[in-house]
Amino acid sequence: MDKLRFAIVFKFRAPLTAKHYLKGINDTIQSLKAGADSIRVDHVLSAQYGFDIKRINYKEMAILFSVEDDIVYIHRIMPQSMIIY
């Protein structure tokens, strides 16, 4: 998230956009507290990353995570366009 913030703030010169965008990503991650188990496992991503990876999107970003013993592990936040099926 630091790299994303840096890119939005310094490359695109939009600090307010960075603040709102990262808040949206954080809110999406926080929403996993209630419904992470209901999201299905993405078997293609699981084969690539070696875990039971699940995916939730926020705008153009994909948040890859897994759930183990009621704990949500965030593995990667990446542009949706970088996911190849």
N, C-alpha and C positions, 0 to 999 in steps of 0.2 A: 504494500500500500504506500510505502514511502517513495518508491520509484514512480508510482502513478501520480502521487501528489507533486513530486518534483517536476515531472513532465508537464502537468497541467499548469502549475504555477510559473515555471521558468521558461519552458519551451513555447507554450501557448499564451503566456502572460495573462492568466485568468485565475487569480487567487480565490476569488469568491466562488467561481465555478468549481474549483478543486474542493473547497470546503463543503459545498452542497453535494457534490458527487460522492465524496468519501463518506459523508454522513449517510447517504442513501445506501452505499455498500455496507456500512456498519449496521444500519438498521435491518438490512436483509440478512446479515449474519446473525444478528440478535433474534430475528424471527425464527431461526432454526431451533431455538430452545423449545418451542411448542410443537413443531411439526416435522422435524428432521427425519423421523422414522417413517413417515408417510411418503417420502420421496423415494422413487425406485432407484435401484443400483444401475448405473450405466456400465454395461459389460465391456464395451469398447474401451472406455477410459480406464476401467479396472484392469484390463489387460495391459494397458500402457504404463500404469503407475503402480500396479501390484497390490492394490487394496480394493475393498468394496467401495469404489468411488461413486458418489452421488453428485449431482450437479444442480445448482440453482442459478438463475440469471438475474442480473441487475443491469438494465439498459444494454449496453454492448459488451458487458463483462460476464464471464462465467466464473462462478465460485465452486471449486471442486472440494468436496469434503467427504469424510466417512464418519460413521457413528459406531462407537464401541462402548458397551457398558454405560449407556446414557451420557456419554461424553462425545461432543462433536469436535472433530479434528479438521481444521481447515488446511488443506494441502497446497492449494494454489489458487490465486486469483489471476485470471488471464483474459485477454480479448477472446470473444467467441470465435472470431475469424481464425484464430490459431489452432482451433480444435479440428482435427482431420479424422473423418470417419472412413 
